[in-house]
Amino acid sequence: MKKFLSIIMTIVLSSFMLVGCSQKDNNTKKIGLIVSTLNNPFFVDLKKGVEKEAKKLGYEVVVLDSQNDPAKEVSNMEDISVKGVSIVLLNPVDSDSAVASVMIANNSDIPVMTVDRVANGGNVVSHIASDNIAGGDMAAKFLIDKLGNKGNIVELEGIAGSSATRDRGKGFEDGVKGSNLDIIAKQSADFDRTKGLSVMENIIQSKGDINAVFAQNDEMALGASKALADANMKDVLVVGFDATDDAVDAVKKGTMAATVAQQPILIGETAVKIANQYLKGEKVDKFIPVELQLVTK
């Protein structure tokens, strides 16, 4: 009888432990993060910021990488919608195609916040990003000053359709209007260093007289700098955008003139803070700007 009671007590205690573990799992707060690509230092830092602040606030982060593929992004949103997340932070590959991803979350009653790049539709609670238009204008003002308001500029664009491409381009192009700076070539290199190198090589072949390059991110700027160095065009000013570690080092060495400093870790931290406020029932603004600055030697 004693042995039988001992077995019963063991079963009962085990059941309590299982229920407790199950309740703990069910009560775990989760934030979903869908990143356009983790093959870019900027978005790796953004992820770090999200994870750092989430840990402080007691959230688990479920991270999925879209690998710069809009179809993969949609698939990621479908996957994350069944992982028990309370909210999704979406860094879109493309602002237009991101609408489909947002709608999936909307249909599952999961709130969405966009980070760094906007979605051009669907119900988005808030957008957390730097002011890309202001950053483009900052780069334009810098080059106007450094070139004495005269020169030939090449602009390397990011992924077609992304809000960062559109806004950085608008800020820069509006910024040079009325000056004597001439944008003699404008071509996409998809925010990629290798493509930045090859696109710049082709532009050098077709446009010999170049005074400066504005690249809409640092990866393209670093590729362009390599192409210019290989062509022995060391006096061409190169301005990037993002202030990644490699770009800041290049500015210190003088191979890049400047980079517009977004703060990806701060963007990630801010996104989690705003998500937490929203989940607590607090009102949040539709756009949360994160400060920019220009990094020069």
Secondary structure, DSSP 8 states (H G I E B T S, - for coil): -HHHHHHHHHHHHHHHHHHHHHHHHHH-EEEEEEES-SSSHHHHHHHHHHHHHHHHHTEEEEEEE-TT-HHHHHHHHHHHTTTT-SEEEE--S-TTTHHHHHHHHHHTT--EEEESS--SSS--SEEEEE-HHHHHHHHHHHHHHHTTSEEEEEEEE-STT-HHHHHHHHHHHHHHTTSEEEEEEEEE-TT-HHHHHHHHHHHHHH-----EEEESSHHHHHHHHHHHHHTT-TTSEEEEES--HHHHHHHHHTSSSEEEE--HHHHHHHHHHHHHHHHTT----SEEEE--EEEE-
